[in-house]
């Protein structure tokens, strides 16, 4: 008596698809033969698949810009505005300097240093964020005397991207 082979857990339709569509082209490439005419007829150039190609291209062109995968490229926090424009001359020192960014910020790793003409660091109060989280507010610890100042800032956006920059301004006598 001959033993019967154990039933395969893979359905017959899947086994047939695998051997015809996936395994066969690999076997043919391995022995460097051209596919048989019957196999070539079921290749990816059938009329049905060729007709579907424009629809796939159009749907991909629509879906790709909307996908979350494409958004991180635009996620860096860029400085949009500041209460003191770069190289501005002002008559009175402000009570605080506000830097407005394009993205939300993480306060824990954001900050700035203010230095005077002699490169000495000038004290700033505790930095805070605006209600929407996109503006870094830097209160001045004391009134600024006339002179030129440099503000070096660094921020971390909520998605983890670091940005830094410098702005300078002059307080007129």
C-alpha positions as CSV (number, residue, x, y, z in Angstrom):
1,X,0.0,0.0,0.0
2,X,1.4,3.4,-1.0
3,X,1.1,6.3,1.5
4,X,-1.0,9.3,0.4
5,X,0.8,12.6,0.5
6,X,-0.3,15.0,3.2
7,X,-2.7,17.7,2.1
8,X,-1.1,21.0,1.4
9,X,-2.1,24.0,3.7
10,X,-1.7,26.3,0.6
11,X,-4.8,26.5,-1.5
12,X,-4.5,25.1,-5.1
13,X,-5.2,28.5,-6.7
14,X,-2.4,30.2,-4.7
15,X,0.0,27.4,-5.6
16,X,-0.8,27.7,-9.3
17,X,-0.4,31.5,-9.2
18,X,2.9,31.2,-7.4
19,X,4.3,28.7,-9.8
20,X,3.0,30.5,-12.9
21,X,3.5,34.2,-12.0
22,X,6.4,34.3,-9.5
23,X,8.5,31.2,-9.4
24,X,8.5,30.6,-13.2
25,X,10.2,33.8,-14.2
26,X,12.9,33.3,-11.6
27,X,13.5,29.8,-12.8
28,X,13.7,30.9,-16.4
29,X,16.1,33.7,-15.5
30,X,18.3,31.2,-13.5
31,X,18.7,29.0,-16.6
32,X,18.7,31.9,-19.0
33,X,15.8,30.7,-21.2
34,X,13.1,32.6,-22.9
35,X,9.6,32.0,-21.6
36,X,7.3,29.7,-23.6
37,X,4.7,31.5,-25.7
38,X,1.9,30.3,-23.3
39,X,3.7,31.9,-20.4
40,X,4.5,35.1,-22.3
41,X,0.8,35.5,-23.0
42,X,0.1,35.8,-19.3
43,X,2.9,38.3,-18.7
44,X,2.4,41.9,-17.4
45,X,1.8,43.2,-21.0
46,X,-1.7,41.8,-21.3
47,X,-4.3,44.3,-22.6
48,X,-6.1,44.4,-19.3
49,X,-3.0,45.4,-17.4
50,X,-1.9,47.9,-20.0
51,X,-5.4,49.5,-19.8
52,X,-5.1,49.8,-16.0
53,X,-1.7,51.5,-16.2
54,X,-3.0,55.1,-16.8
55,X,-5.4,54.8,-13.9
56,X,-2.6,53.6,-11.6
57,X,-0.4,56.5,-12.7
58,X,-3.1,59.1,-12.1
59,X,-4.1,57.7,-8.7
60,X,-0.4,57.6,-7.6
61,X,0.1,61.2,-8.7
62,X,-2.9,62.2,-6.6
63,X,-2.2,60.1,-3.5
64,X,1.5,60.7,-3.1
65,X,1.3,64.5,-2.2
66,X,-1.5,63.7,0.2
67,X,0.3,60.9,2.0
68,X,1.9,61.3,5.4
69,X,5.2,60.1,3.9
70,X,5.7,63.3,2.0
71,X,5.0,65.7,4.9
72,X,8.3,65.4,6.8
73,X,10.1,67.3,4.1
74,X,8.1,70.4,5.0
75,X,8.3,69.9,8.8
76,X,11.3,72.1,9.7
77,X,10.5,75.1,11.8
78,X,11.5,78.2,9.8
79,X,11.7,81.7,11.2
80,X,8.8,83.6,9.7
81,X,8.9,86.9,11.7
82,X,10.6,88.5,14.6
83,X,9.7,91.6,16.7
84,X,13.1,92.9,15.8
85,X,14.0,92.5,12.1
86,X,17.6,91.6,11.3
87,X,19.9,94.7,11.3
88,X,17.0,96.9,12.6
89,X,17.7,100.1,14.5
90,X,15.2,100.9,17.2
91,X,14.9,103.9,19.5
92,X,13.7,102.0,22.7
93,X,14.6,98.6,23.8
94,X,11.7,96.1,23.8
95,X,10.6,94.3,27.0
96,X,10.7,91.0,25.1
97,X,11.8,89.6,21.8
98,X,9.4,87.3,20.0
99,X,10.4,84.9,17.2
100,X,7.5,83.5,15.1
101,X,8.1,80.1,13.4
102,X,6.3,78.0,10.8
103,X,5.9,75.0,13.0
104,X,5.1,74.2,16.6
105,X,8.1,74.3,19.0
106,X,9.4,72.2,21.9
107,X,10.3,74.6,24.7
108,X,12.6,72.2,26.5
109,X,15.2,72.3,23.8
110,X,14.6,75.8,22.4
111,X,16.3,79.0,23.6
112,X,18.5,82.0,22.7
113,X,21.5,83.9,23.9
114,X,21.8,87.7,23.6
115,X,25.3,89.3,23.4
116,X,26.4,92.9,23.3
117,X,29.1,94.7,21.2
118,X,31.8,93.4,23.6
119,X,30.6,89.8,23.1
120,X,29.4,89.7,26.8
121,X,26.2,87.7,27.3
122,X,23.2,89.7,28.4
123,X,20.7,88.0,30.6
124,X,17.3,86.9,29.2
125,X,14.3,85.9,31.3
126,X,12.8,82.5,31.1
127,X,11.7,81.7,27.6
128,X,8.1,80.7,26.9
129,X,5.9,79.7,24.0
130,X,2.8,81.5,22.7
131,X,-0.6,79.9,23.0
132,X,-0.4,78.3,19.6
133,X,3.2,77.0,20.3
134,X,4.7,78.6,17.2
135,X,6.3,81.7,18.8
136,X,9.2,81.8,21.2
137,X,9.0,84.7,23.6
138,X,12.3,85.8,25.1
139,X,11.8,88.4,27.9
140,X,14.7,90.8,28.6
141,X,16.0,90.6,32.2
142,X,17.0,94.3,32.1
143,X,16.6,97.3,29.8
144,X,19.1,97.4,27.0
145,X,21.5,100.3,26.7
146,X,22.3,101.9,23.4
147,X,24.5,99.7,21.2
148,X,24.5,96.8,18.8
149,X,23.2,93.4,20.0
150,X,23.3,89.9,18.5
151,X,20.7,87.2,19.2
152,X,21.6,83.6,18.6
153,X,18.6,81.3,18.7
154,X,18.0,77.6,18.4
155,X,14.7,75.8,18.3
156,X,13.5,72.2,18.1
157,X,10.2,71.7,16.3
158,X,7.7,69.3,17.8
159,X,8.5,66.7,15.1
160,X,12.2,66.7,16.2
161,X,13.9,68.9,13.6
162,X,16.5,71.4,14.8
163,X,16.8,74.9,13.4
164,X,19.1,77.8,14.5
165,X,19.9,81.3,13.4
166,X,21.2,84.7,14.2
167,X,19.7,88.2,14.1
168,X,21.3,91.5,15.1
169,X,19.8,94.9,16.0
170,X,20.9,98.2,17.3
171,X,19.4,100.3,20.1
172,X,19.9,104.0,19.1
173,X,21.0,106.5,21.7
